[in-house]
């Protein structure tokens, strides 16, 4: 595509994507892909941006997860151990059941049903 380069590549959470697109849409018109993305991240329940950052930090510090995996967990909001096992299915690191339960406890502290 003409005029489009990747400047920086990093994993970001759905809450951060939503904030970025909403801020961008205040000054510019969103293209089709941006509208679809904003619609998707707005449709599903998410943690607030502040809570997302806190949860990611806790998952990295207390459980020792990589940043990418912590973001996937926050975005997918697993409800039980089987959901967590699916997230870790393709990860090279193995995680113990006690750590999975700790992850679920951290998520439950912040989750608010809508």
LUMGUBA-430593 format. One record per residue: residue number from 0; z, x negated, y negated of N, C-alpha, C, O in turn. Coordinates in nm, 3 decimals, always signed. Each point is the difference from the previous one (the first is absolute). Layout:
% LUMGUBA-430593
<pt NUM <Z X Y> <Z X Y> <Z X Y> <Z X Y>>
...
This chain:
% LUMGUBA-430593
<pt 0 <+0.000 -0.083 +0.118> <+0.000 +0.083 -0.118> <+0.000 -0.088 -0.125> <+0.065 -0.104 -0.004>>
<pt 1 <-0.136 +0.146 -0.092> <-0.009 -0.076 -0.124> <+0.125 +0.022 -0.083> <+0.045 +0.113 -0.019>>
<pt 2 <+0.011 -0.222 -0.029> <+0.114 +0.008 -0.091> <+0.135 +0.024 +0.066> <+0.098 +0.024 -0.069>>
<pt 3 <-0.092 -0.030 +0.199> <+0.128 +0.023 +0.067> <+0.035 -0.121 +0.085> <-0.069 -0.031 +0.097>>
<pt 4 <+0.175 -0.035 -0.133> <+0.049 -0.115 +0.074> <+0.144 +0.023 +0.039> <+0.074 +0.069 -0.070>>
<pt 5 <-0.035 -0.125 +0.181> <+0.140 +0.003 +0.038> <+0.070 -0.113 -0.071> <-0.031 -0.117 +0.023>>
<pt 6 <+0.124 +0.150 -0.110> <+0.072 -0.100 -0.076> <+0.122 -0.048 +0.077> <+0.029 -0.119 +0.005>>
<pt 7 <+0.042 +0.214 +0.054> <+0.122 -0.032 +0.070> <+0.018 +0.101 +0.113> <-0.028 +0.119 -0.018>>
<pt 8 <+0.075 -0.165 +0.131> <+0.021 +0.091 +0.113> <+0.146 -0.009 +0.042> <+0.048 -0.108 +0.035>>
<pt 9 <+0.021 +0.221 -0.039> <+0.138 +0.006 +0.046> <+0.031 +0.141 +0.044> <-0.061 +0.096 -0.047>>
<pt 10 <+0.155 -0.084 +0.138> <+0.043 +0.130 +0.049> <+0.088 +0.067 -0.105> <+0.092 -0.062 -0.053>>
<pt 11 <-0.120 +0.189 +0.023> <+0.087 +0.076 -0.090> <+0.028 +0.135 +0.064> <-0.076 +0.048 +0.085>>
<pt 12 <+0.185 +0.013 -0.126> <+0.042 +0.126 +0.059> <-0.079 +0.117 -0.058> <-0.065 -0.013 -0.104>>
<pt 13 <+0.071 +0.126 +0.172> <-0.066 +0.120 -0.048> <+0.055 +0.046 -0.134> <-0.075 +0.052 -0.083>>
<pt 14 <+0.205 -0.069 +0.061> <+0.061 +0.038 -0.127> <-0.056 -0.084 -0.114> <-0.021 +0.050 -0.110>>
<pt 15 <-0.004 -0.177 +0.136> <-0.056 -0.087 -0.102> <-0.147 +0.033 -0.026> <-0.046 -0.007 -0.114>>
<pt 16 <-0.028 +0.043 +0.219> <-0.138 +0.043 -0.016> <-0.005 +0.125 -0.088> <-0.083 +0.010 -0.091>>
<pt 17 <+0.171 +0.085 +0.119> <+0.004 +0.124 -0.077> <+0.029 -0.029 -0.147> <-0.069 +0.052 -0.088>>
<pt 18 <+0.169 -0.135 +0.059> <+0.034 -0.032 -0.138> <-0.117 -0.070 -0.070> <-0.031 +0.031 -0.115>>
<pt 19 <-0.032 -0.124 +0.184> <-0.111 -0.075 -0.059> <-0.117 +0.092 -0.032> <-0.058 -0.009 -0.109>>
<pt 20 <+0.022 +0.097 +0.202> <-0.111 +0.091 -0.025> <+0.032 +0.101 -0.109> <-0.088 +0.034 -0.080>>
<pt 21 <+0.210 +0.016 +0.076> <+0.037 +0.094 -0.107> <-0.004 -0.068 -0.137> <-0.046 +0.061 -0.097>>
<pt 22 <+0.092 -0.184 +0.089> <-0.005 -0.074 -0.125> <-0.144 -0.027 -0.041> <-0.036 +0.014 -0.117>>
<pt 23 <-0.046 -0.054 +0.212> <-0.142 -0.028 -0.026> <-0.072 +0.126 -0.046> <-0.087 -0.007 -0.088>>
<pt 24 <+0.121 +0.122 +0.147> <-0.070 +0.124 -0.033> <+0.033 +0.053 -0.140> <-0.072 +0.085 -0.053>>
<pt 25 <+0.179 -0.136 -0.007> <+0.032 +0.041 -0.136> <-0.103 -0.052 -0.100> <-0.024 +0.064 -0.103>>
<pt 26 <-0.037 -0.178 +0.132> <-0.095 -0.061 -0.094> <-0.144 +0.004 +0.047> <-0.092 -0.011 -0.081>>
<pt 27 <+0.071 +0.025 +0.212> <-0.134 -0.006 +0.057> <-0.020 +0.115 +0.097> <+0.096 +0.059 +0.050>>
<pt 28 <-0.221 -0.027 -0.024> <-0.032 +0.101 +0.099> <-0.004 -0.066 +0.138> <-0.060 -0.106 +0.017>>
<pt 29 <+0.124 +0.170 +0.080> <+0.003 -0.054 +0.136> <-0.132 +0.027 +0.070> <-0.060 +0.106 -0.018>>
<pt 30 <+0.014 -0.201 +0.099> <-0.120 +0.024 +0.079> <+0.038 +0.080 +0.125> <+0.116 +0.034 +0.020>>
<pt 31 <-0.214 -0.006 +0.064> <+0.022 +0.084 +0.117> <+0.107 -0.057 +0.093> <+0.091 +0.071 +0.041>>
<pt 32 <-0.102 -0.200 -0.008> <+0.094 -0.062 +0.092> <+0.141 -0.002 -0.058> <+0.097 +0.021 +0.073>>
<pt 33 <-0.085 -0.045 -0.202> <+0.131 -0.001 -0.064> <+0.061 +0.139 +0.000> <+0.121 +0.014 +0.020>>
<pt 34 <-0.201 +0.090 -0.044> <+0.049 +0.137 +0.005> <+0.049 +0.038 +0.140> <+0.105 +0.062 +0.015>>
<pt 35 <-0.182 -0.100 +0.085> <+0.039 +0.030 +0.138> <+0.132 -0.071 +0.033> <+0.089 +0.059 +0.061>>
<pt 36 <-0.078 -0.184 -0.100> <+0.122 -0.077 +0.026> <+0.120 +0.061 -0.071> <+0.106 +0.015 +0.061>>
<pt 37 <-0.121 +0.020 -0.187> <+0.110 +0.061 -0.075> <+0.039 +0.133 +0.061> <+0.119 +0.030 +0.011>>
<pt 38 <-0.215 +0.049 +0.030> <+0.028 +0.128 +0.064> <+0.078 -0.021 +0.130> <+0.093 +0.074 +0.030>>
<pt 39 <-0.132 -0.176 +0.047> <+0.068 -0.028 +0.127> <+0.144 -0.045 -0.022> <+0.091 +0.052 +0.066>>
<pt 40 <-0.067 -0.146 -0.156> <+0.136 -0.050 -0.019> <+0.089 +0.104 -0.067> <+0.122 -0.005 +0.015>>
<pt 41 <-0.181 +0.098 -0.089> <+0.080 +0.105 -0.064> <+0.034 +0.113 +0.098> <+0.099 +0.070 -0.019>>
<pt 42 <-0.179 -0.053 +0.122> <+0.016 +0.112 +0.093> <+0.118 -0.018 +0.096> <+0.068 +0.097 +0.033>>
<pt 43 <-0.045 -0.218 +0.011> <+0.102 -0.023 +0.102> <+0.131 -0.044 -0.063> <+0.001 -0.064 -0.105>>
<pt 44 <+0.111 +0.099 +0.170> <+0.130 -0.039 -0.056> <+0.016 -0.151 -0.002> <-0.037 -0.069 +0.096>>
<pt 45 <+0.091 +0.020 -0.202> <+0.019 -0.144 -0.017> <+0.136 -0.024 -0.064> <+0.060 +0.089 -0.059>>
<pt 46 <-0.015 -0.212 +0.073> <+0.118 -0.042 -0.074> <-0.044 -0.028 -0.143> <-0.118 -0.024 -0.026>>
<pt 47 <+0.213 +0.027 -0.066> <-0.032 -0.037 -0.138> <-0.032 -0.149 -0.003> <+0.032 -0.072 +0.094>>
<pt 48 <-0.095 +0.026 -0.201> <-0.036 -0.141 -0.010> <+0.123 -0.089 +0.003> <-0.001 -0.106 +0.063>>
<pt 49 <+0.108 +0.148 -0.130> <+0.124 -0.078 -0.001> <+0.060 -0.009 +0.140> <+0.041 -0.107 +0.044>>
<pt 50 <-0.036 +0.222 +0.025> <+0.054 +0.001 +0.136> <-0.087 -0.083 +0.094> <+0.051 -0.070 +0.087>>
<pt 51 <-0.182 +0.079 -0.105> <-0.092 -0.077 +0.084> <+0.029 -0.149 -0.012> <+0.006 -0.071 +0.100>>
<pt 52 <+0.011 +0.024 -0.222> <+0.028 -0.142 -0.022> <+0.133 -0.041 +0.063> <+0.012 -0.108 +0.058>>
<pt 53 <+0.090 +0.195 -0.071> <+0.130 -0.029 +0.059> <-0.008 -0.004 +0.153> <+0.057 -0.090 +0.063>>
<pt 54 <-0.127 +0.186 -0.005> <-0.011 +0.007 +0.146> <-0.074 -0.122 +0.054> <+0.042 -0.060 +0.099>>
<pt 55 <-0.151 +0.023 -0.165> <-0.076 -0.117 +0.045> <+0.088 -0.124 -0.005> <-0.001 -0.081 +0.093>>
<pt 56 <+0.076 +0.065 -0.200> <+0.089 -0.116 -0.013> <+0.106 +0.001 +0.111> <+0.029 -0.104 +0.059>>
<pt 57 <+0.028 +0.222 -0.031> <+0.101 +0.009 +0.106> <-0.058 -0.032 +0.137> <+0.061 -0.070 +0.080>>
<pt 58 <-0.181 +0.122 -0.053> <-0.063 -0.025 +0.130> <-0.031 -0.148 +0.018> <+0.012 -0.053 +0.110>>
<pt 59 <-0.053 -0.012 -0.217> <-0.030 -0.143 +0.008> <+0.128 -0.082 +0.016> <+0.003 -0.095 +0.078>>
<pt 60 <+0.102 +0.131 -0.152> <+0.124 -0.077 +0.003> <+0.086 +0.027 +0.123> <+0.041 -0.093 +0.069>>
<pt 61 <-0.014 +0.220 -0.042> <+0.093 +0.036 +0.107> <-0.061 -0.007 +0.139> <+0.068 -0.037 +0.096>>
<pt 62 <-0.196 +0.073 -0.084> <-0.062 +0.005 +0.132> <-0.093 -0.120 +0.022> <-0.031 -0.034 +0.114>>
<pt 63 <-0.013 -0.029 -0.222> <-0.087 -0.117 +0.011> <-0.146 +0.035 +0.024> <-0.072 -0.077 +0.063>>
<pt 64 <+0.029 +0.191 -0.114> <-0.140 +0.040 +0.018> <-0.091 -0.070 -0.100> <+0.043 -0.038 -0.109>>
<pt 65 <-0.169 +0.024 +0.147> <-0.100 -0.051 -0.094> <-0.027 +0.108 -0.104> <+0.019 +0.118 +0.026>>
<pt 66 <-0.065 -0.160 -0.144> <-0.026 +0.092 -0.111> <-0.101 +0.109 +0.041> <+0.019 +0.117 -0.031>>
<pt 67 <-0.124 -0.157 +0.100> <-0.104 +0.094 +0.042> <+0.056 +0.108 +0.092> <-0.032 +0.118 -0.017>>
<pt 68 <+0.115 -0.155 +0.110> <+0.058 +0.095 +0.095> <+0.098 +0.093 -0.072> <+0.003 +0.120 +0.028>>
<pt 69 <+0.076 -0.175 -0.120> <+0.094 +0.082 -0.076> <-0.075 +0.106 -0.081> <+0.046 +0.113 -0.010>>
<pt 70 <-0.159 -0.149 -0.047> <-0.079 +0.096 -0.077> <-0.054 +0.110 +0.091> <+0.002 +0.117 -0.036>>
<pt 71 <-0.052 -0.154 +0.154> <-0.049 +0.101 +0.094> <+0.111 +0.097 +0.038> <-0.023 +0.121 +0.008>>
<pt 72 <+0.140 -0.171 +0.016> <+0.112 +0.086 +0.038> <+0.036 +0.096 -0.113> <+0.022 +0.119 +0.023>>
<pt 73 <-0.017 -0.170 -0.146> <+0.034 +0.086 -0.114> <-0.107 +0.106 -0.022> <+0.033 +0.114 -0.034>>
<pt 74 <-0.160 -0.149 +0.052> <-0.108 +0.096 -0.022> <-0.010 +0.105 +0.110> <-0.034 +0.115 -0.028>>
<pt 75 <+0.064 -0.153 +0.151> <-0.014 +0.093 +0.112> <+0.124 +0.086 +0.024> <-0.009 +0.104 +0.065>>
<pt 76 <+0.124 -0.147 -0.116> <+0.127 +0.071 +0.014> <+0.023 +0.046 +0.145> <+0.000 +0.120 +0.027>>
<pt 77 <+0.020 -0.213 +0.064> <+0.025 +0.037 +0.140> <+0.133 +0.077 +0.013> <+0.098 -0.031 -0.068>>
<pt 78 <-0.098 +0.129 +0.155> <+0.119 +0.084 +0.018> <+0.086 -0.041 +0.120> <+0.120 +0.028 +0.004>>
<pt 79 <-0.181 -0.095 +0.094> <+0.075 -0.037 +0.120> <-0.052 -0.131 +0.057> <-0.092 -0.061 -0.054>>
<pt 80 <+0.153 +0.018 +0.164> <-0.034 -0.128 +0.062> <-0.144 -0.004 +0.051> <-0.064 -0.105 -0.006>>
<pt 81 <+0.015 +0.216 +0.055> <-0.138 +0.000 +0.052> <-0.101 -0.023 -0.113> <-0.100 -0.068 +0.020>>
<pt 82 <+0.126 +0.125 -0.138> <-0.086 -0.025 -0.115> <+0.004 -0.148 -0.039> <-0.104 -0.059 -0.032>>
<pt 83 <+0.222 +0.001 +0.034> <+0.014 -0.142 -0.034> <-0.071 -0.089 +0.103> <-0.061 -0.100 -0.036>>
<pt 84 <+0.070 +0.136 +0.161> <-0.067 -0.079 +0.104> <-0.151 -0.004 -0.023> <-0.065 -0.102 +0.025>>
<pt 85 <+0.010 +0.213 -0.072> <-0.144 +0.004 -0.029> <-0.035 -0.096 -0.114> <-0.106 -0.064 +0.003>>
<pt 86 <+0.192 +0.053 -0.101> <-0.026 -0.091 -0.112> <+0.003 -0.145 +0.048> <-0.081 -0.081 -0.043>>
<pt 87 <+0.174 +0.051 +0.132> <+0.016 -0.137 +0.049> <-0.090 -0.033 +0.119> <+0.003 -0.112 +0.050>>
<pt 88 <-0.084 +0.207 -0.004> <-0.082 -0.021 +0.119> <-0.096 -0.118 -0.014> <-0.022 -0.073 +0.096>>
<pt 89 <-0.036 +0.055 -0.213> <-0.097 -0.107 -0.019> <+0.059 -0.122 -0.071> <-0.073 -0.094 -0.033>>
<pt 90 <+0.201 +0.095 +0.011> <+0.064 -0.114 -0.066> <+0.030 -0.109 +0.101> <+0.040 +0.029 +0.113>>
<pt 91 <-0.058 -0.155 -0.153> <+0.028 -0.110 +0.093> <+0.150 -0.016 +0.030> <+0.037 -0.050 +0.107>>
<pt 92 <+0.047 +0.091 -0.201> <+0.144 -0.016 +0.022> <+0.056 +0.121 +0.075> <-0.041 +0.114 -0.024>>
<pt 93 <+0.133 -0.139 +0.112> <+0.067 +0.107 +0.072> <+0.129 +0.033 -0.074> <+0.069 -0.090 -0.048>>
<pt 94 <-0.037 +0.216 +0.039> <+0.121 +0.042 -0.070> <+0.090 +0.072 +0.097> <-0.046 +0.078 +0.084>>
<pt 95 <+0.175 -0.102 -0.095> <+0.097 +0.059 +0.091> <+0.034 +0.142 -0.043> <-0.020 +0.039 -0.115>>
<pt 96 <+0.071 +0.037 +0.210> <+0.035 +0.140 -0.025> <+0.106 +0.011 -0.109> <-0.005 +0.092 -0.082>>
<pt 97 <+0.101 -0.182 +0.079> <+0.106 +0.003 -0.102> <-0.060 -0.017 -0.140> <+0.044 +0.065 -0.095>>
<pt 98 <-0.143 -0.153 +0.083> <-0.066 -0.019 -0.130> <-0.081 +0.124 -0.039> <-0.005 +0.036 -0.118>>
<pt 99 <-0.057 +0.028 +0.215> <-0.074 +0.123 -0.028> <+0.094 +0.109 -0.050> <-0.033 +0.073 -0.094>>
<pt 100 <+0.149 -0.063 +0.155> <+0.099 +0.099 -0.044> <+0.050 -0.032 -0.140> <+0.025 +0.091 -0.079>>
<pt 101 <-0.011 -0.219 +0.049> <+0.041 -0.041 -0.134> <-0.108 +0.038 -0.103> <+0.033 +0.042 -0.111>>
<pt 102 <-0.160 -0.056 +0.147> <-0.111 +0.038 -0.088> <+0.007 +0.150 -0.029> <-0.014 +0.042 -0.114>>
<pt 103 <+0.034 +0.038 +0.219> <+0.009 +0.145 -0.018> <+0.119 +0.039 -0.089> <-0.011 +0.092 -0.080>>
<pt 104 <+0.122 -0.163 +0.095> <+0.117 +0.027 -0.086> <-0.031 -0.030 -0.146> <+0.039 +0.076 -0.089>>
<pt 105 <-0.108 -0.186 +0.064> <-0.037 -0.037 -0.137> <-0.091 +0.107 -0.060> <+0.018 +0.040 -0.115>>
<pt 106 <-0.115 +0.006 +0.192> <-0.093 +0.103 -0.049> <+0.072 +0.132 -0.028> <-0.030 +0.067 -0.099>>
<pt 107 <+0.124 -0.030 +0.185> <+0.072 +0.126 -0.018> <+0.086 +0.001 -0.126> <+0.023 +0.105 -0.058>>
<pt 108 <+0.024 -0.222 +0.016> <+0.081 -0.007 -0.121> <-0.078 +0.046 -0.123> <+0.058 +0.057 -0.093>>
<pt 109 <-0.188 -0.080 +0.093> <-0.081 +0.026 -0.119> <-0.084 +0.126 +0.009> <-0.044 +0.052 -0.103>>
<pt 110 <+0.020 +0.000 +0.226> <-0.093 +0.112 +0.015> <+0.060 +0.129 -0.051> <+0.114 +0.035 +0.032>>
<pt 111 <-0.191 +0.037 -0.113> <+0.040 +0.130 -0.053> <-0.105 +0.100 +0.042> <-0.117 -0.013 -0.038>>
<pt 112 <+0.156 +0.113 +0.115> <-0.095 +0.104 +0.043> <-0.043 +0.082 -0.122> <+0.082 +0.032 -0.086>>
<pt 113 <-0.212 +0.001 +0.081> <-0.050 +0.080 -0.112> <+0.001 +0.146 +0.033> <-0.039 +0.082 -0.083>>
